[in-house]
């Protein structure tokens, strides 16, 4: 990650580096004489770091040290490379102490589109005010916010270019305070709330959606938070300007997401459910009819959790747009669950245009690679590769799931099992 407090001036100022000396070295002279089209240079630099993941909060985590070093080197290569390399280099940054270098280079601030703020230093408010093209911001909770910092954060959230906001570790009074932070974010489309909690207890909230909401969120991530189901209900009620009732993508935990699932069922296209180990209650009630889903990802301790979630979402035979399902089972598998697997096989096979079903199951560390290879392509267990290993252990250890439990999916050749 770019450390903004330790950036040499040659990386910040186009006039430095390759132009600091009156004599250019031979490779630089050759590059200057070549006069490559700027469009071609932009494409070359763009290949150093290509962000293909739709998650807007990952760019700084996906960059390798080699990519950063290469981009820095390109700023010294030729004048034609400086601007494009700087735009890529400062596209996503993580703010740490020592911002003086960036604060004195306003043209660099224009390149910043993805920002993660880790601390509340005295210079943060001034830095936030100098980012005109910011598209995504991740804010970690600050225990004590001064008036200047709070004003700068609210001003930043109101930028018309801002599309993605991630709030992490905040302990707010209630849903109304959260809504007050977001209600002026006119361009907001994607919202991530991580480790969020409300201090005040919610009692007797009733959902009453209003038609006047003007900021429509497309994507919501609500993972690892202390929010309960009643807190989610209070958010749906308190968000009078911000609309979280027409989501297209939703990532949520089992313990707090039922109301959001019900309200957003008609519009959901992508859904991820993380099932906490402590939350054992299955989904109950009538299916919600989320028939426009294109992808479903469920991470759960047991296959029974997955089965209840799939049934709650609706009849898979009516999900004409469903293309991909990914299931991850955390607990050791048991042959007693064979009936549940067969039920899921029947349900998933009824989806008319399902193309991929990925199933990840745990691997027992005591089983060797030779034994794992005994599972042949047909899904049946072949003769043990290690004769001292009893045949029943293939099933009893819970490391392998016989593909014959998911026979219909296997026959369609859309099933992929991993460990």
Order of alpha helices (4+ residues) and beta strands (2+ residues): alpha-alpha-alpha-alpha-alpha-alpha-beta-alpha-alpha-beta-alpha-beta-alpha-beta-beta-alpha-beta-beta-beta-beta-alpha-beta-beta-alpha-beta-beta-alpha-beta-alpha-beta-alpha-alpha-alpha-beta
